[in-house]
Amino acid sequence: MSDYSENIVRIFANNEQKNQCCMENYKNKEYTIDNEQLARFAKAMGHPARITILQYLASLDSCYFGDIHNELPIAKATVSQHLKELKEAGLIQGEIETPKVKYCINWENWEKAQAYFETLFALRTEKTSCCN
């Protein structure tokens, strides 16, 4: 084996040992259930189409029986993926009532999301700059 190859192998082995050491330090650190749920809500709301869907459903007096893709300027398949993400996060509910699907805001989880975000944003201190 050439000196160059031996050095590459040595560098790789050293990096592997460092990575294992660092990973062991973080293995026992867990997130709270509240933080995991907040992150899930935030991820689900992380696309403008999903925000638009939530705004639309929240503005209705009752559940929506129809094709939401008719309300948005995107393809039906894309809307389905966004609805799936929102449903998996628990922000909306949907039931098939042939030939239509019924969509509603899951108000219990909506209130949880609101509380989580309010708690997060209330952590602001009186500092005007993070560097001062």
Chimera marker file (.cmm) of the C-alpha trace (Angstrom):
<marker_set name="trace">
<marker id="1" x="0.000" y="0.000" z="0.000" r="1" g="1" b="0" radius="0.5"/>
<marker id="2" x="1.380" y="3.425" z="-0.881" r="1" g="1" b="0" radius="0.5"/>
<marker id="3" x="1.954" y="6.156" z="1.708" r="1" g="1" b="0" radius="0.5"/>
<marker id="4" x="-0.938" y="8.102" z="0.163" r="1" g="1" b="0" radius="0.5"/>
<marker id="5" x="-3.346" y="5.162" z="0.538" r="1" g="1" b="0" radius="0.5"/>
<marker id="6" x="-2.214" y="4.519" z="4.110" r="1" g="1" b="0" radius="0.5"/>
<marker id="7" x="-2.830" y="8.177" z="5.000" r="1" g="1" b="0" radius="0.5"/>
<marker id="8" x="-6.319" y="8.091" z="3.485" r="1" g="1" b="0" radius="0.5"/>
<marker id="9" x="-7.162" y="4.924" z="5.450" r="1" g="1" b="0" radius="0.5"/>
<marker id="10" x="-5.754" y="6.488" z="8.652" r="1" g="1" b="0" radius="0.5"/>
<marker id="11" x="-7.759" y="9.710" z="8.146" r="1" g="1" b="0" radius="0.5"/>
<marker id="12" x="-10.935" y="7.719" z="7.503" r="1" g="1" b="0" radius="0.5"/>
<marker id="13" x="-10.399" y="5.564" z="10.612" r="1" g="1" b="0" radius="0.5"/>
<marker id="14" x="-9.767" y="8.634" z="12.783" r="1" g="1" b="0" radius="0.5"/>
<marker id="15" x="-12.916" y="10.339" z="11.487" r="1" g="1" b="0" radius="0.5"/>
<marker id="16" x="-14.947" y="7.198" z="12.159" r="1" g="1" b="0" radius="0.5"/>
<marker id="17" x="-13.712" y="7.109" z="15.756" r="1" g="1" b="0" radius="0.5"/>
<marker id="18" x="-14.544" y="10.803" z="16.233" r="1" g="1" b="0" radius="0.5"/>
<marker id="19" x="-18.017" y="10.338" z="14.746" r="1" g="1" b="0" radius="0.5"/>
<marker id="20" x="-18.743" y="7.354" z="16.992" r="1" g="1" b="0" radius="0.5"/>
<marker id="21" x="-17.606" y="9.318" z="20.031" r="1" g="1" b="0" radius="0.5"/>
<marker id="22" x="-19.816" y="12.263" z="19.116" r="1" g="1" b="0" radius="0.5"/>
<marker id="23" x="-22.799" y="10.041" z="18.391" r="1" g="1" b="0" radius="0.5"/>
<marker id="24" x="-22.454" y="8.342" z="21.788" r="1" g="1" b="0" radius="0.5"/>
<marker id="25" x="-22.658" y="11.757" z="23.456" r="1" g="1" b="0" radius="0.5"/>
<marker id="26" x="-25.978" y="12.435" z="21.718" r="1" g="1" b="0" radius="0.5"/>
<marker id="27" x="-27.508" y="8.949" z="21.972" r="1" g="1" b="0" radius="0.5"/>
<marker id="28" x="-29.124" y="9.543" z="25.340" r="1" g="1" b="0" radius="0.5"/>
<marker id="29" x="-30.457" y="13.014" z="24.538" r="1" g="1" b="0" radius="0.5"/>
<marker id="30" x="-34.135" y="12.898" z="23.710" r="1" g="1" b="0" radius="0.5"/>
<marker id="31" x="-36.550" y="15.552" z="22.571" r="1" g="1" b="0" radius="0.5"/>
<marker id="32" x="-39.706" y="16.177" z="24.513" r="1" g="1" b="0" radius="0.5"/>
<marker id="33" x="-42.950" y="14.881" z="23.081" r="1" g="1" b="0" radius="0.5"/>
<marker id="34" x="-44.125" y="18.487" z="22.825" r="1" g="1" b="0" radius="0.5"/>
<marker id="35" x="-41.071" y="19.455" z="20.760" r="1" g="1" b="0" radius="0.5"/>
<marker id="36" x="-41.546" y="16.451" z="18.490" r="1" g="1" b="0" radius="0.5"/>
<marker id="37" x="-45.203" y="17.341" z="17.968" r="1" g="1" b="0" radius="0.5"/>
<marker id="38" x="-44.388" y="21.008" z="17.327" r="1" g="1" b="0" radius="0.5"/>
<marker id="39" x="-41.801" y="19.961" z="14.738" r="1" g="1" b="0" radius="0.5"/>
<marker id="40" x="-44.346" y="17.679" z="13.062" r="1" g="1" b="0" radius="0.5"/>
<marker id="41" x="-46.899" y="20.488" z="12.859" r="1" g="1" b="0" radius="0.5"/>
<marker id="42" x="-44.227" y="22.888" z="11.565" r="1" g="1" b="0" radius="0.5"/>
<marker id="43" x="-43.105" y="20.416" z="8.900" r="1" g="1" b="0" radius="0.5"/>
<marker id="44" x="-46.678" y="19.865" z="7.751" r="1" g="1" b="0" radius="0.5"/>
<marker id="45" x="-47.174" y="23.616" z="7.470" r="1" g="1" b="0" radius="0.5"/>
<marker id="46" x="-43.873" y="24.072" z="5.672" r="1" g="1" b="0" radius="0.5"/>
<marker id="47" x="-45.313" y="24.551" z="2.188" r="1" g="1" b="0" radius="0.5"/>
<marker id="48" x="-47.413" y="27.424" z="0.813" r="1" g="1" b="0" radius="0.5"/>
<marker id="49" x="-49.959" y="25.020" z="-0.704" r="1" g="1" b="0" radius="0.5"/>
<marker id="50" x="-50.543" y="23.418" z="2.699" r="1" g="1" b="0" radius="0.5"/>
<marker id="51" x="-50.948" y="26.805" z="4.342" r="1" g="1" b="0" radius="0.5"/>
<marker id="52" x="-53.474" y="27.691" z="1.633" r="1" g="1" b="0" radius="0.5"/>
<marker id="53" x="-55.379" y="24.439" z="2.226" r="1" g="1" b="0" radius="0.5"/>
<marker id="54" x="-55.455" y="25.076" z="5.977" r="1" g="1" b="0" radius="0.5"/>
<marker id="55" x="-56.629" y="28.656" z="5.472" r="1" g="1" b="0" radius="0.5"/>
<marker id="56" x="-59.351" y="27.505" z="3.122" r="1" g="1" b="0" radius="0.5"/>
<marker id="57" x="-60.625" y="24.750" z="5.424" r="1" g="1" b="0" radius="0.5"/>
<marker id="58" x="-60.408" y="26.976" z="8.520" r="1" g="1" b="0" radius="0.5"/>
<marker id="59" x="-62.512" y="29.649" z="6.812" r="1" g="1" b="0" radius="0.5"/>
<marker id="60" x="-65.436" y="27.268" z="6.243" r="1" g="1" b="0" radius="0.5"/>
<marker id="61" x="-68.380" y="26.937" z="8.602" r="1" g="1" b="0" radius="0.5"/>
<marker id="62" x="-68.554" y="23.200" z="7.969" r="1" g="1" b="0" radius="0.5"/>
<marker id="63" x="-66.569" y="20.381" z="6.441" r="1" g="1" b="0" radius="0.5"/>
<marker id="64" x="-65.748" y="20.628" z="2.769" r="1" g="1" b="0" radius="0.5"/>
<marker id="65" x="-67.356" y="18.039" z="0.520" r="1" g="1" b="0" radius="0.5"/>
<marker id="66" x="-65.588" y="18.322" z="-2.777" r="1" g="1" b="0" radius="0.5"/>
<marker id="67" x="-62.349" y="18.350" z="-4.638" r="1" g="1" b="0" radius="0.5"/>
<marker id="68" x="-59.926" y="20.771" z="-3.034" r="1" g="1" b="0" radius="0.5"/>
<marker id="69" x="-57.798" y="20.655" z="-6.180" r="1" g="1" b="0" radius="0.5"/>
<marker id="70" x="-60.510" y="22.792" z="-7.814" r="1" g="1" b="0" radius="0.5"/>
<marker id="71" x="-59.668" y="25.540" z="-5.308" r="1" g="1" b="0" radius="0.5"/>
<marker id="72" x="-55.897" y="25.522" z="-5.910" r="1" g="1" b="0" radius="0.5"/>
<marker id="73" x="-53.738" y="26.181" z="-8.968" r="1" g="1" b="0" radius="0.5"/>
<marker id="74" x="-51.883" y="22.863" z="-8.695" r="1" g="1" b="0" radius="0.5"/>
<marker id="75" x="-52.374" y="19.327" z="-10.005" r="1" g="1" b="0" radius="0.5"/>
<marker id="76" x="-54.787" y="16.931" z="-8.348" r="1" g="1" b="0" radius="0.5"/>
<marker id="77" x="-51.997" y="14.467" z="-7.475" r="1" g="1" b="0" radius="0.5"/>
<marker id="78" x="-49.986" y="17.243" z="-5.824" r="1" g="1" b="0" radius="0.5"/>
<marker id="79" x="-52.982" y="18.346" z="-3.769" r="1" g="1" b="0" radius="0.5"/>
<marker id="80" x="-53.451" y="14.735" z="-2.662" r="1" g="1" b="0" radius="0.5"/>
<marker id="81" x="-49.865" y="14.600" z="-1.390" r="1" g="1" b="0" radius="0.5"/>
<marker id="82" x="-50.327" y="17.845" z="0.539" r="1" g="1" b="0" radius="0.5"/>
<marker id="83" x="-53.601" y="16.609" z="2.043" r="1" g="1" b="0" radius="0.5"/>
<marker id="84" x="-51.883" y="13.371" z="3.047" r="1" g="1" b="0" radius="0.5"/>
<marker id="85" x="-49.114" y="15.299" z="4.833" r="1" g="1" b="0" radius="0.5"/>
<marker id="86" x="-51.609" y="17.502" z="6.680" r="1" g="1" b="0" radius="0.5"/>
<marker id="87" x="-53.707" y="14.496" z="7.644" r="1" g="1" b="0" radius="0.5"/>
<marker id="88" x="-50.686" y="12.510" z="8.894" r="1" g="1" b="0" radius="0.5"/>
<marker id="89" x="-49.693" y="15.476" z="11.061" r="1" g="1" b="0" radius="0.5"/>
<marker id="90" x="-53.220" y="15.509" z="12.473" r="1" g="1" b="0" radius="0.5"/>
<marker id="91" x="-54.053" y="19.028" z="11.331" r="1" g="1" b="0" radius="0.5"/>
<marker id="92" x="-56.946" y="17.910" z="9.120" r="1" g="1" b="0" radius="0.5"/>
<marker id="93" x="-59.393" y="15.034" z="9.024" r="1" g="1" b="0" radius="0.5"/>
<marker id="94" x="-60.751" y="13.364" z="5.949" r="1" g="1" b="0" radius="0.5"/>
<marker id="95" x="-63.378" y="10.735" z="5.309" r="1" g="1" b="0" radius="0.5"/>
<marker id="96" x="-64.456" y="9.121" z="2.080" r="1" g="1" b="0" radius="0.5"/>
<marker id="97" x="-68.172" y="9.479" z="1.500" r="1" g="1" b="0" radius="0.5"/>
<marker id="98" x="-68.608" y="8.244" z="-2.039" r="1" g="1" b="0" radius="0.5"/>
<marker id="99" x="-68.334" y="9.909" z="-4.457" r="1" g="1" b="0" radius="0.5"/>
<marker id="100" x="-66.682" y="12.743" z="-2.517" r="1" g="1" b="0" radius="0.5"/>
<marker id="101" x="-64.179" y="13.122" z="0.274" r="1" g="1" b="0" radius="0.5"/>
<marker id="102" x="-64.965" y="15.221" z="3.345" r="1" g="1" b="0" radius="0.5"/>
<marker id="103" x="-62.168" y="17.409" z="4.736" r="1" g="1" b="0" radius="0.5"/>
<marker id="104" x="-62.187" y="19.363" z="7.991" r="1" g="1" b="0" radius="0.5"/>
<marker id="105" x="-59.718" y="21.025" z="10.299" r="1" g="1" b="0" radius="0.5"/>
<marker id="106" x="-58.943" y="18.806" z="13.284" r="1" g="1" b="0" radius="0.5"/>
<marker id="107" x="-59.768" y="21.537" z="15.805" r="1" g="1" b="0" radius="0.5"/>
<marker id="108" x="-58.273" y="19.691" z="18.780" r="1" g="1" b="0" radius="0.5"/>
<marker id="109" x="-54.858" y="19.462" z="17.104" r="1" g="1" b="0" radius="0.5"/>
<marker id="110" x="-55.276" y="22.963" z="15.635" r="1" g="1" b="0" radius="0.5"/>
<marker id="111" x="-55.514" y="24.309" z="19.207" r="1" g="1" b="0" radius="0.5"/>
<marker id="112" x="-52.508" y="22.216" z="20.270" r="1" g="1" b="0" radius="0.5"/>
<marker id="113" x="-50.463" y="23.623" z="17.377" r="1" g="1" b="0" radius="0.5"/>
<marker id="114" x="-51.500" y="27.139" z="18.308" r="1" g="1" b="0" radius="0.5"/>
<marker id="115" x="-50.457" y="26.589" z="21.935" r="1" g="1" b="0" radius="0.5"/>
<marker id="116" x="-47.104" y="25.058" z="20.933" r="1" g="1" b="0" radius="0.5"/>
<marker id="117" x="-46.279" y="27.938" z="18.594" r="1" g="1" b="0" radius="0.5"/>
<marker id="118" x="-47.387" y="30.546" z="21.148" r="1" g="1" b="0" radius="0.5"/>
<marker id="119" x="-45.153" y="28.946" z="23.775" r="1" g="1" b="0" radius="0.5"/>
<marker id="120" x="-42.213" y="28.905" z="21.379" r="1" g="1" b="0" radius="0.5"/>
<marker id="121" x="-42.622" y="32.524" z="20.301" r="1" g="1" b="0" radius="0.5"/>
<marker id="122" x="-43.166" y="33.671" z="23.895" r="1" g="1" b="0" radius="0.5"/>
<marker id="123" x="-39.557" y="32.708" z="24.663" r="1" g="1" b="0" radius="0.5"/>
<marker id="124" x="-38.343" y="35.977" z="23.175" r="1" g="1" b="0" radius="0.5"/>
<marker id="125" x="-36.251" y="38.010" z="25.569" r="1" g="1" b="0" radius="0.5"/>
<marker id="126" x="-36.082" y="41.793" z="25.760" r="1" g="1" b="0" radius="0.5"/>
<marker id="127" x="-32.748" y="41.933" z="23.915" r="1" g="1" b="0" radius="0.5"/>
<marker id="128" x="-32.826" y="43.916" z="20.713" r="1" g="1" b="0" radius="0.5"/>
<marker id="129" x="-29.980" y="41.949" z="19.181" r="1" g="1" b="0" radius="0.5"/>
<marker id="130" x="-28.719" y="38.427" z="19.720" r="1" g="1" b="0" radius="0.5"/>
<marker id="131" x="-25.134" y="39.680" z="19.724" r="1" g="1" b="0" radius="0.5"/>
<marker id="132" x="-25.408" y="42.298" z="22.472" r="1" g="1" b="0" radius="0.5"/>
<link id1="1" id2="2" r="1" g="1" b="0" radius="0.2"/>
<link id1="2" id2="3" r="1" g="1" b="0" radius="0.2"/>
<link id1="3" id2="4" r="1" g="1" b="0" radius="0.2"/>
<link id1="4" id2="5" r="1" g="1" b="0" radius="0.2"/>
<link id1="5" id2="6" r="1" g="1" b="0" radius="0.2"/>
<link id1="6" id2="7" r="1" g="1" b="0" radius="0.2"/>
<link id1="7" id2="8" r="1" g="1" b="0" radius="0.2"/>
<link id1="8" id2="9" r="1" g="1" b="0" radius="0.2"/>
<link id1="9" id2="10" r="1" g="1" b="0" radius="0.2"/>
<link id1="10" id2="11" r="1" g="1" b="0" radius="0.2"/>
<link id1="11" id2="12" r="1" g="1" b="0" radius="0.2"/>
<link id1="12" id2="13" r="1" g="1" b="0" radius="0.2"/>
<link id1="13" id2="14" r="1" g="1" b="0" radius="0.2"/>
<link id1="14" id2="15" r="1" g="1" b="0" radius="0.2"/>
<link id1="15" id2="16" r="1" g="1" b="0" radius="0.2"/>
<link id1="16" id2="17" r="1" g="1" b="0" radius="0.2"/>
<link id1="17" id2="18" r="1" g="1" b="0" radius="0.2"/>
<link id1="18" id2="19" r="1" g="1" b="0" radius="0.2"/>
<link id1="19" id2="20" r="1" g="1" b="0" radius="0.2"/>
<link id1="20" id2="21" r="1" g="1" b="0" radius="0.2"/>
<link id1="21" id2="22" r="1" g="1" b="0" radius="0.2"/>
<link id1="22" id2="23" r="1" g="1" b="0" radius="0.2"/>
<link id1="23" id2="24" r="1" g="1" b="0" radius="0.2"/>
<link id1="24" id2="25" r="1" g="1" b="0" radius="0.2"/>
<link id1="25" id2="26" r="1" g="1" b="0" radius="0.2"/>
<link id1="26" id2="27" r="1" g="1" b="0" radius="0.2"/>
<link id1="27" id2="28" r="1" g="1" b="0" radius="0.2"/>
<link id1="28" id2="29" r="1" g="1" b="0" radius="0.2"/>
<link id1="29" id2="30" r="1" g="1" b="0" radius="0.2"/>
<link id1="30" id2="31" r="1" g="1" b="0" radius="0.2"/>
<link id1="31" id2="32" r="1" g="1" b="0" radius="0.2"/>
<link id1="32" id2="33" r="1" g="1" b="0" radius="0.2"/>
<link id1="33" id2="34" r="1" g="1" b="0" radius="0.2"/>
<link id1="34" id2="35" r="1" g="1" b="0" radius="0.2"/>
<link id1="35" id2="36" r="1" g="1" b="0" radius="0.2"/>
<link id1="36" id2="37" r="1" g="1" b="0" radius="0.2"/>
<link id1="37" id2="38" r="1" g="1" b="0" radius="0.2"/>
<link id1="38" id2="39" r="1" g="1" b="0" radius="0.2"/>
<link id1="39" id2="40" r="1" g="1" b="0" radius="0.2"/>
<link id1="40" id2="41" r="1" g="1" b="0" radius="0.2"/>
<link id1="41" id2="42" r="1" g="1" b="0" radius="0.2"/>
<link id1="42" id2="43" r="1" g="1" b="0" radius="0.2"/>
<link id1="43" id2="44" r="1" g="1" b="0" radius="0.2"/>
<link id1="44" id2="45" r="1" g="1" b="0" radius="0.2"/>
<link id1="45" id2="46" r="1" g="1" b="0" radius="0.2"/>
<link id1="46" id2="47" r="1" g="1" b="0" radius="0.2"/>
<link id1="47" id2="48" r="1" g="1" b="0" radius="0.2"/>
<link id1="48" id2="49" r="1" g="1" b="0" radius="0.2"/>
<link id1="49" id2="50" r="1" g="1" b="0" radius="0.2"/>
<link id1="50" id2="51" r="1" g="1" b="0" radius="0.2"/>
<link id1="51" id2="52" r="1" g="1" b="0" radius="0.2"/>
<link id1="52" id2="53" r="1" g="1" b="0" radius="0.2"/>
<link id1="53" id2="54" r="1" g="1" b="0" radius="0.2"/>
<link id1="54" id2="55" r="1" g="1" b="0" radius="0.2"/>
<link id1="55" id2="56" r="1" g="1" b="0" radius="0.2"/>
<link id1="56" id2="57" r="1" g="1" b="0" radius="0.2"/>
<link id1="57" id2="58" r="1" g="1" b="0" radius="0.2"/>
<link id1="58" id2="59" r="1" g="1" b="0" radius="0.2"/>
<link id1="59" id2="60" r="1" g="1" b="0" radius="0.2"/>
<link id1="60" id2="61" r="1" g="1" b="0" radius="0.2"/>
<link id1="61" id2="62" r="1" g="1" b="0" radius="0.2"/>
<link id1="62" id2="63" r="1" g="1" b="0" radius="0.2"/>
<link id1="63" id2="64" r="1" g="1" b="0" radius="0.2"/>
<link id1="64" id2="65" r="1" g="1" b="0" radius="0.2"/>
<link id1="65" id2="66" r="1" g="1" b="0" radius="0.2"/>
<link id1="66" id2="67" r="1" g="1" b="0" radius="0.2"/>
<link id1="67" id2="68" r="1" g="1" b="0" radius="0.2"/>
<link id1="68" id2="69" r="1" g="1" b="0" radius="0.2"/>
<link id1="69" id2="70" r="1" g="1" b="0" radius="0.2"/>
<link id1="70" id2="71" r="1" g="1" b="0" radius="0.2"/>
<link id1="71" id2="72" r="1" g="1" b="0" radius="0.2"/>
<link id1="72" id2="73" r="1" g="1" b="0" radius="0.2"/>
<link id1="73" id2="74" r="1" g="1" b="0" radius="0.2"/>
<link id1="74" id2="75" r="1" g="1" b="0" radius="0.2"/>
<link id1="75" id2="76" r="1" g="1" b="0" radius="0.2"/>
<link id1="76" id2="77" r="1" g="1" b="0" radius="0.2"/>
<link id1="77" id2="78" r="1" g="1" b="0" radius="0.2"/>
<link id1="78" id2="79" r="1" g="1" b="0" radius="0.2"/>
<link id1="79" id2="80" r="1" g="1" b="0" radius="0.2"/>
<link id1="80" id2="81" r="1" g="1" b="0" radius="0.2"/>
<link id1="81" id2="82" r="1" g="1" b="0" radius="0.2"/>
<link id1="82" id2="83" r="1" g="1" b="0" radius="0.2"/>
<link id1="83" id2="84" r="1" g="1" b="0" radius="0.2"/>
<link id1="84" id2="85" r="1" g="1" b="0" radius="0.2"/>
<link id1="85" id2="86" r="1" g="1" b="0" radius="0.2"/>
<link id1="86" id2="87" r="1" g="1" b="0" radius="0.2"/>
<link id1="87" id2="88" r="1" g="1" b="0" radius="0.2"/>
<link id1="88" id2="89" r="1" g="1" b="0" radius="0.2"/>
<link id1="89" id2="90" r="1" g="1" b="0" radius="0.2"/>
<link id1="90" id2="91" r="1" g="1" b="0" radius="0.2"/>
<link id1="91" id2="92" r="1" g="1" b="0" radius="0.2"/>
<link id1="92" id2="93" r="1" g="1" b="0" radius="0.2"/>
<link id1="93" id2="94" r="1" g="1" b="0" radius="0.2"/>
<link id1="94" id2="95" r="1" g="1" b="0" radius="0.2"/>
<link id1="95" id2="96" r="1" g="1" b="0" radius="0.2"/>
<link id1="96" id2="97" r="1" g="1" b="0" radius="0.2"/>
<link id1="97" id2="98" r="1" g="1" b="0" radius="0.2"/>
<link id1="98" id2="99" r="1" g="1" b="0" radius="0.2"/>
<link id1="99" id2="100" r="1" g="1" b="0" radius="0.2"/>
<link id1="100" id2="101" r="1" g="1" b="0" radius="0.2"/>
<link id1="101" id2="102" r="1" g="1" b="0" radius="0.2"/>
<link id1="102" id2="103" r="1" g="1" b="0" radius="0.2"/>
<link id1="103" id2="104" r="1" g="1" b="0" radius="0.2"/>
<link id1="104" id2="105" r="1" g="1" b="0" radius="0.2"/>
<link id1="105" id2="106" r="1" g="1" b="0" radius="0.2"/>
<link id1="106" id2="107" r="1" g="1" b="0" radius="0.2"/>
<link id1="107" id2="108" r="1" g="1" b="0" radius="0.2"/>
<link id1="108" id2="109" r="1" g="1" b="0" radius="0.2"/>
<link id1="109" id2="110" r="1" g="1" b="0" radius="0.2"/>
<link id1="110" id2="111" r="1" g="1" b="0" radius="0.2"/>
<link id1="111" id2="112" r="1" g="1" b="0" radius="0.2"/>
<link id1="112" id2="113" r="1" g="1" b="0" radius="0.2"/>
<link id1="113" id2="114" r="1" g="1" b="0" radius="0.2"/>
<link id1="114" id2="115" r="1" g="1" b="0" radius="0.2"/>
<link id1="115" id2="116" r="1" g="1" b="0" radius="0.2"/>
<link id1="116" id2="117" r="1" g="1" b="0" radius="0.2"/>
<link id1="117" id2="118" r="1" g="1" b="0" radius="0.2"/>
<link id1="118" id2="119" r="1" g="1" b="0" radius="0.2"/>
<link id1="119" id2="120" r="1" g="1" b="0" radius="0.2"/>
<link id1="120" id2="121" r="1" g="1" b="0" radius="0.2"/>
<link id1="121" id2="122" r="1" g="1" b="0" radius="0.2"/>
<link id1="122" id2="123" r="1" g="1" b="0" radius="0.2"/>
<link id1="123" id2="124" r="1" g="1" b="0" radius="0.2"/>
<link id1="124" id2="125" r="1" g="1" b="0" radius="0.2"/>
<link id1="125" id2="126" r="1" g="1" b="0" radius="0.2"/>
<link id1="126" id2="127" r="1" g="1" b="0" radius="0.2"/>
<link id1="127" id2="128" r="1" g="1" b="0" radius="0.2"/>
<link id1="128" id2="129" r="1" g="1" b="0" radius="0.2"/>
<link id1="129" id2="130" r="1" g="1" b="0" radius="0.2"/>
<link id1="130" id2="131" r="1" g="1" b="0" radius="0.2"/>
<link id1="131" id2="132" r="1" g="1" b="0" radius="0.2"/>
</marker_set>
